[in-house]
Amino acid sequence: MPKSTEYDAKHPDADGFIAYDAEEDAVWRDLYAQQLPAVRRHMATPYLRGLELLQMSADRVPQCPDISARLGGLTGWRVEPVPALIGFGKFFGMLADKAFPAASFIRKRKHFDYIEEPDIFHEIFGHTPLLTDPAFAGFSQAIGQAGTRCDKADYAWLIRLYWFSIEFGLMRQDGELKALGSGLASSVTELPWSLSGQPELRPFDVIDILRTPYRIDIHQPVYFVIEDLDDLFAAARRDLLADVAQARRLGLHAPKYPPKTAA
């Protein structure tokens, strides 16, 4: 997360609804219209099935209570707007409670193609479709539950499993490489990059993932490919704290990206 931001959180009313203005709704409409063809072409079936189930608005920013009502009937999850960027501890705690934390603001037009911090388009368009699926929702909850039991020093290790699967995972579908992660679904530029043949592709392996560093402000140089979704869901039944301990003993892999330069 960036240490500073020009965005201010938007606060819901007593019923959980947020008053977005006409320009904010227009940004959502244009993002949705631009991203939908790429999503239909490149995203895996579980995401596309969830997007269809949610029937979210294409013309205005969806409201968390409306998305929560649909998710609640499918998997028991809900979406809660958060007032600011939250720490790993709160993030894991909310996942454990079947609550997805959603940044409440939407990006400005000058950040249309790329924004470093997550906005409501990333949260709703990117994340909520997978939360309609009980297995994916259960995987997210398992990571949250592990996070509530681990030491703070282990947060940065555990979050890599979420990052390289739910956020930026790829999968093999009928022999074709497809994007699965929410960060890819909502990214105008990284979705095609991830499938371009230029990044390094590795097989999905929990320990390898936990040892792989990443940066949030660049397109990923490495993606992990899930050959069988059962391999992903099986990770939810592992002793993730023991996996983190093993990864720590083995140490981090050398980064595949250059160090971040000062602004």
NORLINQUI-V151329 format. One record per residue. PSI is psi as a letter, one per 40 degrees, with the letter a starting at -180 (none if undefined). D_CENTER is the distance of its C-alpha to the mean C-alpha in Angstrom with 1 decimal. Layout:
psi=PSI d_center=D_CENTER
psi=PSI d_center=D_CENTER
This chain:
psi=i d_center=13.3
psi=i d_center=16.5
psi=d d_center=19.5
psi=i d_center=20.7
psi=i d_center=19.6
psi=e d_center=21.6
psi=i d_center=19.5
psi=i d_center=20.8
psi=i d_center=19.1
psi=h d_center=20.4
psi=h d_center=21.9
psi=i d_center=22.3
psi=a d_center=25.8
psi=d d_center=27.2
psi=e d_center=25.7
psi=e d_center=22.2
psi=i d_center=22.4
psi=h d_center=21.9
psi=g d_center=24.4
psi=i d_center=22.8
psi=i d_center=25.5
psi=d d_center=26.5
psi=d d_center=25.0
psi=d d_center=21.5
psi=d d_center=21.8
psi=d d_center=23.1
psi=d d_center=20.1
psi=d d_center=17.8
psi=d d_center=20.5
psi=d d_center=20.7
psi=d d_center=17.0
psi=d d_center=16.8
psi=d d_center=20.1
psi=d d_center=19.2
psi=d d_center=15.9
psi=d d_center=17.1
psi=d d_center=19.6
psi=d d_center=17.3
psi=d d_center=14.7
psi=d d_center=17.8
psi=d d_center=19.1
psi=d d_center=16.3
psi=i d_center=13.7
psi=i d_center=14.5
psi=d d_center=16.4
psi=d d_center=14.2
psi=d d_center=11.7
psi=d d_center=15.0
psi=d d_center=16.7
psi=d d_center=14.2
psi=d d_center=14.3
psi=d d_center=18.1
psi=d d_center=18.3
psi=d d_center=16.7
psi=f d_center=19.1
psi=i d_center=17.5
psi=h d_center=19.7
psi=e d_center=20.0
psi=e d_center=22.3
psi=i d_center=21.0
psi=h d_center=18.1
psi=i d_center=17.4
psi=h d_center=18.3
psi=d d_center=16.4
psi=d d_center=19.5
psi=d d_center=19.7
psi=d d_center=16.2
psi=d d_center=16.9
psi=d d_center=20.2
psi=d d_center=18.9
psi=d d_center=16.3
psi=d d_center=19.1
psi=e d_center=21.4
psi=d d_center=19.1
psi=e d_center=17.4
psi=e d_center=18.5
psi=i d_center=15.2
psi=i d_center=15.2
psi=h d_center=13.3
psi=h d_center=14.9
psi=h d_center=15.1
psi=i d_center=15.4
psi=e d_center=18.1
psi=a d_center=16.7
psi=h d_center=14.3
psi=i d_center=14.3
psi=i d_center=15.1
psi=d d_center=13.8
psi=d d_center=16.6
psi=d d_center=15.7
psi=d d_center=12.0
psi=d d_center=13.2
psi=d d_center=16.0
psi=d d_center=14.2
psi=d d_center=12.1
psi=d d_center=15.5
psi=e d_center=17.0
psi=f d_center=14.7
psi=h d_center=13.6
psi=h d_center=10.2
psi=h d_center=10.8
psi=h d_center=10.6
psi=h d_center=12.0
psi=e d_center=15.1
psi=i d_center=16.2
psi=i d_center=15.8
psi=i d_center=16.4
psi=i d_center=20.1
psi=d d_center=21.6
psi=e d_center=22.2
psi=f d_center=18.5
psi=d d_center=18.0
psi=d d_center=16.9
psi=h d_center=14.9
psi=h d_center=13.9
psi=d d_center=12.9
psi=i d_center=11.6
psi=h d_center=8.9
psi=a d_center=11.1
psi=d d_center=11.6
psi=d d_center=11.2
psi=d d_center=7.5
psi=d d_center=7.2
psi=d d_center=9.8
psi=d d_center=10.0
psi=d d_center=6.5
psi=d d_center=5.3
psi=d d_center=9.0
psi=d d_center=10.6
psi=d d_center=9.4
psi=e d_center=10.6
psi=e d_center=13.9
psi=h d_center=14.6
psi=d d_center=16.3
psi=d d_center=15.6
psi=d d_center=11.8
psi=d d_center=12.1
psi=d d_center=14.6
psi=d d_center=12.7
psi=d d_center=10.1
psi=d d_center=13.3
psi=d d_center=15.1
psi=d d_center=12.9
psi=d d_center=13.4
psi=d d_center=17.1
psi=d d_center=17.5
psi=d d_center=16.2
psi=e d_center=18.9
psi=e d_center=21.5
psi=i d_center=21.0
psi=i d_center=22.6
psi=d d_center=20.9
psi=e d_center=21.8
psi=e d_center=19.6
psi=d d_center=16.3
psi=d d_center=15.6
psi=d d_center=16.4
psi=d d_center=14.4
psi=d d_center=11.1
psi=d d_center=11.5
psi=d d_center=11.3
psi=d d_center=7.8
psi=d d_center=7.0
psi=e d_center=9.2
psi=c d_center=8.4
psi=d d_center=5.3
psi=d d_center=3.5
psi=f d_center=7.1
psi=i d_center=9.4
psi=i d_center=12.5
psi=i d_center=15.1
psi=h d_center=18.8
psi=h d_center=19.9
psi=f d_center=23.7
psi=e d_center=24.1
psi=h d_center=21.8
psi=h d_center=18.7
psi=i d_center=15.8
psi=i d_center=12.1
psi=d d_center=9.8
psi=i d_center=6.2
psi=d d_center=4.1
psi=d d_center=4.9
psi=d d_center=8.2
psi=d d_center=8.8
psi=e d_center=8.9
psi=h d_center=10.7
psi=d d_center=14.5
psi=d d_center=15.5
psi=d d_center=13.0
psi=d d_center=12.8
psi=d d_center=16.6
psi=d d_center=16.8
psi=d d_center=14.7
psi=e d_center=17.4
psi=e d_center=20.3
psi=e d_center=21.9
psi=d d_center=21.8
psi=i d_center=19.0
psi=h d_center=20.0
psi=h d_center=18.8
psi=i d_center=19.2
psi=i d_center=19.5
psi=h d_center=17.0
psi=h d_center=18.7
psi=d d_center=17.4
psi=d d_center=19.9
psi=d d_center=19.4
psi=d d_center=15.7
psi=d d_center=16.6
psi=e d_center=19.1
psi=h d_center=17.2
psi=i d_center=16.6
psi=i d_center=14.1
psi=i d_center=14.2
psi=e d_center=11.6
psi=e d_center=14.2
psi=i d_center=15.1
psi=h d_center=14.2
psi=h d_center=13.6
psi=e d_center=17.1
psi=h d_center=16.1
psi=i d_center=13.9
psi=h d_center=14.6
psi=h d_center=15.9
psi=h d_center=16.0
psi=d d_center=19.5
psi=h d_center=19.6
psi=d d_center=17.0
psi=d d_center=19.4
psi=d d_center=18.8
psi=d d_center=15.1
psi=d d_center=16.4
psi=d d_center=19.3
psi=d d_center=17.2
psi=e d_center=16.6
psi=e d_center=20.5
psi=i d_center=21.0
psi=g d_center=22.2
psi=d d_center=19.2
psi=d d_center=21.3
psi=d d_center=23.9
psi=d d_center=21.5
psi=d d_center=20.4
psi=d d_center=24.2
psi=d d_center=25.0
psi=d d_center=22.4
psi=d d_center=23.9
psi=d d_center=27.4
psi=d d_center=26.6
psi=i d_center=24.9
psi=i d_center=22.3
psi=i d_center=22.6
psi=h d_center=23.9
psi=i d_center=21.2
psi=e d_center=21.0
psi=i d_center=20.6
psi=i d_center=23.2
psi=i d_center=23.4
psi=h d_center=22.2
psi=i d_center=25.3
psi=i d_center=26.4
psi=none d_center=26.4
